[in-house]
Amino acid sequence: MSSVSPAAAPARRSGPGLFRRLVRHPLGGVSMLILAVVVLIGALAPWLAPFDPSATDLRMILAEPGPEYLLGGDAAGRDILSRLLVATAFSLAGGLLVMAVAVTVGLTSGLIAGYYGGFIDAAGAWFTALTMSLPSIIVLIAARSVMGPSMWWTMAIFGLFISPVYYRVVYTSVRSVRNELYVDAARTSGLGDARIIGRHVLLAVRAPVILLMSGVIAAGIGMQAGFDFLGLGDPTTPTWGQMLNEGFYNINRSSNLVLWPALVLGLTTIALTLLGTALRDELEGTGDKRHKAASPWALDGEVAPLLDHGDAPAGEALLTVRDLAVAYPAADGYATVVKGARLTVRRGETHGLIGESGSGKTQTAFAILGLLPQGGKVMAGSVEFDGEELVGRSDAQMNRLRGSRIAYVPQEPMSNLDPSFTVGHQLTEPLVKVLGMKKGAAKERALSLLAKVGIPDPQRAFDSYPHQLSGGMAQRVLIAGAVSSHPDLLIADEPTTALDVTVQAEVLDLLRDLQEELGMAILIVTHNFGVVADICDRVTVMQKGVMVETGATRAVFEGPRHEYTRALFAAIPQGAPRAPLPGVASAGSLGAGALR
Amino acid sequence: MNQPLLTVDALEVAYPGRGLRALPFRAVKGVSFDIRPGETVGLVGESGSGKTTIGRALLGLAPVSGGTLTFKGEDISHPTKQRRRELTRDIQVVYQDPYSSLNPALTIGASLTEPMIVRKTSKKEAGARVRELLDMVALPADAADRYPREFSGGQRQRVAIARALALDPTLIVCDEPVSALDLSTQARVLELFLEIQERTGVAYLFISHDLAVVREMSHRVAVLYHGEIVEWGDGDAVTSAPEHPYTQRLLLASPVPDPAAQEQRRADRLRLKDIQAQQDLQAGAA
């Protein structure tokens, strides 16, 4: 929840800004310029062409470029330039037809199949499989022999063959949108299916549909050129492929004939492909997103002083964090998520780090572990662990420490176990790799650990895959893994937030028992005051990247000094029950006994 | 006043099993309770207890496979499509996740007018109503032209509440409406729920896993466990002196934000665990 890096936070705008962003994109700008010129030429071809593209002039057969025929003449004595201009119109129209058919068929069928499922879904999947397995060129040749050489029919059929591309993309997006709560909300607002599709679902498939367009047009143009080049096209419609075909027969007599259509064809397809890349970058926010910070990092504003209850017991400090600052590069300089973290964890103590979302508590934990998400950097301050400075250590050095002396328990147990390996494999691997144990010994150790964390049948858990475990069991497995190396410090990031309360109580019991047995220090990051009250000896309150109050748990709970801590305590449900409804006798109350 | 607004009688919800001969999955197994006008009924339970499914069955989003739902004297277990759409005027919902319950591509105003589109409200009227709704949930009027991403979780949840209120419903299903929110935001949103109830007399079915929140919000509480109601009655009684062993476990497992009280509660819980384990043992031996 709070582990999302703030670098990803700036919202992307879509809609009106897209065109401008595309122009500014280096690939997008150039490719759009090329395409604009090609489209303009195609559109104005009838007026631009100096000659009738099919008028032959015997004097100009295979003529060199000259004042009359600017690009020369072809084998039949026609003006290459005029033919090229008109061919541009036809080729583009062919590509657009492919796209139009593919979008119409793929989008509608994908929408319907994705939204309603059932029979239409099955039919769609069947049709997709059929078109994918049929070689389109053979079908096109067969269609040609039935319907004659018509470019429009050929392109329309090819569009049908390419429509599964759209069908699949639309189908998957619709499937995922269908489960969004806002679609349910629309339904409970009384909107009919047509309205829901029009308002919510179409919006979601807009981006992928646009994204695929340029690629599909390019494929259509390429297919058509190939088809015509093989001589299967309609000889009466000049297209790039048609020109290539004719030029190829005479390539030994004049290379001019092949050069121009090949050049325009190549440029257009490359531009379309690059435009697709630029579109993807802009629509999906991929591509090069490394910000070069405009200005060097600096801490803005004063860091408020930490209210220390001054009741720290005499004991050796295991972990000392001093004035730690963590920042992420942002569009304008840096976003500082932790401004001045100050924290001391002594040997054997359980320390709670509490704060609301965005307070920087998880970032602090990640900074201590040296596991900040990409882009995040410790900008200032120090982390001292058992007398050694951790800030500035290499990954390899940290790795040695993390596996053995500092352990980590994450918030989401399920997403931190690899679904493709058994629990046993995941538990023994670090024992073998990091601690250098023998396989047999590691297995024995893992089994005893599983028993220790209260798993009733260790052997069965050892052999199972993560999906066969419940959330509470998975968290126990992760705790077993974390304590397997007898760490000095266990950092637990919201270890019970994803669990039910009854399971939470058991996991907290487990952590308490393990601590008593192993004598390790625990740093618990949480937003739950109940968890702190239950397990923590000391607590530090964090607000907006700064530690505001620290002290023994009882002292802080009984006499919170900082304004923010007081506000947090005031927000806790007081447990005052509601008065019964006026005018209603407390009737019909059914005790537990009546149900059994 | 004593006439219930909604009566749920032996409700069953079963999802078809996956595969040819798989048994259907019974998410709700014969649940009965009722809600009176202007009342809040809390449904409390852990994950997989079926509490959300009951809410979805009321909204027509989960298949009712048995039992009846009676709303204002009318059987709404299997309404026609037309009738279901009309019912949305009376029964509304606020979901848990304020992030996915608003379409990110629509402005707040567009999301709020959604329920009015179907009712063919004029544009002018709809605009006025949106301003009224935003005011009701204490959001600035200019919020209508902004997108969900510009708002925090708590503010989004206010928008979701405003949308639920758009048609003046008599019952709102609140499905964990505050569990995704920070503590301080949570308190303010809960207050808003109470304030709206006082002002409009709407009834709530308040679904939550948090006993403390349910206790503060509900007149009566039902405790769900594996698709069945194990305890049902006056909110104060159920949440402070429960009779059923599961409710007792649930109550003692919720940590109290007070170290001394929590130490006591932990000791009580461990004692209860021993007693219940012993009882189970005896029951097994008998």
Interface residues (C-beta under 8 A of the other chain):
Chain A: A11 S14 E180 L181 Y182 D184 A185 A186 R187 T188 S189 G190 L191 G192 R195 R199 H200 L203 A204 E356 S357 G471 D500 V501 T502 Q504 A505 L508 D509 H527 N528 F529 G530 V531 V532 A533 D534 T553 R554 F557 A567 L568 F569 A570 A571 I572 P573 Q574 G575 A576 P577 R578 A579 P580 L581 G583 V584 S586 G588 S589 L590 G591 A592 G593 L595
Chain B: M1 N2 D34 R36 G38 E39 T40 E46 S47 L59 G60 L61 R85 E86 T88 R89 I91 Q92 V93 Y95 D97 S100 S101 L102 N103 A105 L106 S111 E114 P115 I117 V118 R119 Y147 R149 E150 G153 A160 R163 A166 L167 D182 L183 S184 Q186 A187 L190 H209 D210 L211 A212 V213 R215 E216 M217 S218 H219 R220 E228 I229 V230 E231 W232 G233 D234 G235 D236 A237 T239 S240 P242 E243 H244 T247 R249 L250 L252 A253 S254 P255 V256 P257 D258 P259 A260 A261 Q262 R266 R269 L270
